Amino acid sequence: MELVEIVSNKYYDGVNQEQVFVRPNIFTTFTFQSADEETPYTGISDAENLRSIVQDKLNEYNEINAVMNLVLFDMAVEHICRITRTIDKPRGNCFLVGVGGSGKQSLARLSSFICGCDVFQITVTSSFGVNDFKENLLALFTKAGIKGQPTSFILVDSQIVNERFLVFLNDFLASGNIPDIFTNDSKDEFRNGVRNDAKQAGVQDTPENLGFLH
C-alpha cells in the first residue's frame, strides 16, 4: 500500500488517497447498459450491485447451457471481471492458476458467455496425438476465422499430453498464425471463406491480405 501511495502521488497531482484504496476497485464493460454497440469501460463501486449483475448473467447462462452451480463470492466475481476484461481485447489471453476443482473453467465459461463468445475445447483420449491437436486447432480457426464466431479456446494443463502442443500454443499466442497446421487445400478454403468479406471491406485480393503469404 505504501508503494501505491508513493507512485500515485508521483504521477497524479492532488490524488485523493481514500479514492485510490477504495474497494471494490473494479472496472468492467458489461455492467453498463447502453444501446450502443461499444460499451464504456467504467468503474463500479457497489459490490452488491456487481454481484447481482453477475448472478443475472449466470442465470442467463444456465438457461441455455449445462447448469453451473457457482457460489459468487467476492473473489469469484472479481476474477470474472478480470477474465472478461481480457477476453474483450483482440486476441486477449490469460493464464488461470489454481488447484484443481477451484472453478477456473467455470469462471472462464461464464466470462466467455458474458463477452458473447462460444467456448471451444478439445477432448483428449488415450490415442490423442499431435495430428489430432492440429485438426482441433484447424477447426478452431475455421470457426473463428471463416465463420466469424467470437470464440474462447479453453485448454487445461492435463490436456497437454505432448510437449509439441506447446510449440503450436506459442505460435498461437505470439502471432495467431500456426503454419504447420495449414495444408494448401485448407489455405485455399480459408482464402475463399474470407474473400467476399475482404471485397466488401475494399481489401485487395492477395494471399497476404487474405491471411497467407504462401
Secondary structure, DSSP 8 states (H G I E B T S, - for coil): -HHHHHHHHHHSTT--HHHHT-S--EEESTTS--SSSS---EEE--HHHHHHHHHHHHHHHHHHSS-------HHHHHHHHHHHHHHTSTT--------TTSSHHHHHHHHHHHTT-EEE-----TT--HHHHHHHHHHHHIIIIIS---EEE---GGG--STHHHHHHHHHHHTS--GGG--HHHHHHHHHHHHHHHHHTT----TTTTT---
